[in-house]
């Protein structure tokens, strides 16, 4: 009986090692994300978990940062629309200092992002988790200087009151 238990445990351990996502896999996933985002590929949406936590840190002209969490369903709707607008404007992001670290809930990719035609760099990160349907972004934070996010936030507060 002990032998059978040891064999089952051994199979489980080897199975988890074979299919466990590594930091190298996460970097490859991120590079795929970057390609999809910059080519406006609708497959980008499939890289996110359906209940992903989406955080935007708005960098105000004063340098102050305000953080807001966007509901995943709203983010997906706006991303679909935004891809069309971005394609017309030929908007792309360049990334540098891409680093992957294992965390308790997946692999965290941190990087700096530079929007098209800008000289500044903004912080961003994604937490990627391996799921039954492949790796998925379960959390994302991107800094932005786009102040309209704050207008939407205020509008949402008024609607909730």
N, C-alpha and C positions, 0 to 999 in steps of 0.2 A: 504494500500500500504506500509506504514511504517513497519507494522508487517511482511509482506512478505520479505522486504529488510533485516530486522533484522534476520529473520529465515535463509535466504540465507547466510548472513554473519556468523551467528552462525554455520551453517553446514560447511562452508569453514574453519573457525577457528578450529573446532573440527577435521575435516578431516586432516588438516595440522599438528595438534598435534599428531594424531594417527600415521601418517606415517613419522614424522620427525625423522631423525637419531639423536641419542644421542651420547655422548662421549663413553658410555659403548658399544653401537653398533659399533662404530669406532674401539675400542680396540679389540672387537671380530673379526671384519673384518681384522684387522692387524694380529691377531693370525692365522687366516686362510691364509693370505698372507704368513706368516712365514712358516707355514706347507707346503703350495704348493711350495714355493721356495726351501725349504730344502728337499723336496721329488721329485723335478724336475717335478712336475705336469704341463702339458701343459695348464691347466685351469688358471694358473697364468696370462697368457696374457689377459684373459677376465676380470681381475680385474682392468685393465687400461682403461681409456678413449682413444678413437682412436686418439685424438689429445693432449694427455698428454704432459706436459712440463717436460722434463727429464734433470736434471742438475747433472753434476758430478764435484765435487771439488777435484782436484788432489793435494794431499799433497806431495810436493817435498821433497827430502832428506834433504834439507836445512830448512824445516819447512814452507817454503813459500807455499801459496795455490793459485792455478789457477783454475778458474771456466770456465766450458764450457757447453753449452746447446746442447743436441743431438736431432736431429729430431726424432719424435716418430716412423716413419716408419723404420728408421735405427735401433733404439733401439729394436723394436719388432723382426726384422730380426736377430740381434745379440743375443738377448735373447734366441731365439729358438736354435741357434747354441751353445751358451754358456751353456745352460742346459745340452746338451749332453756331453760336455767337463767336466762340473762340476760333473756330475754323475760319470764319469770315475775316477775323482780325489777324489770323495767323499767330495766335497767342501760344506760347510754349513756355515751359519752365526748364531751367538748367539746374542740376543738383551737384553739390560737391560735399566733401567730407562725409560720405555715406558710411555709417557704422552700424553693425548689427551686434546686439547683445541678447543673450538668453535671459528671460525673466520668468517669474512664476506662472504667468498666464500666456506665454508664447515668446516670440522673438521681437524685440523692439528695434526698429530701423530708425536711426536719427540722421538728419542731414540738414544742409542749408539749401534754400531754394531761391533762385533768382528769376523773376518774371521777365518775359520778353521786354526789351527796350529799357530796362531799369538798371541802375548801377548798384543798388543795395541787395543784401542777402537777408532772407528771413528764415527763422527756425521752423522745423517741422519734424514730426515723428509719426510712425505707424506701428501698431502692435499687430503682428501677424500670428495667427494660430492655425495649426494643421487641423483640418476637419475631415469628416468622411468624404466630402466632395472636393477635397484639396485645400490648399492654403487660402485663408480669407483674412481680410483686414477687419479686425474687431474694434480697433480704436485708431483714430487719426486726429492729429492736431497740426494745424497749419497757421502760421502767422500771416496776416494780410494787412495792407494799408487801406483796403477798400472800406470806406466809412459807411457805405449803405447797409452793411450788416447791422450797425447800431440802430439805424432807422427802422429796420425790420424788427429788431429786438424791442424797441419802444412801441411799435405798432402791435406786436404780440402781447405786450403787457397791457395795453389799453383794451385789447379784445378779451383778455382774461379777467378784467375787472368787473 
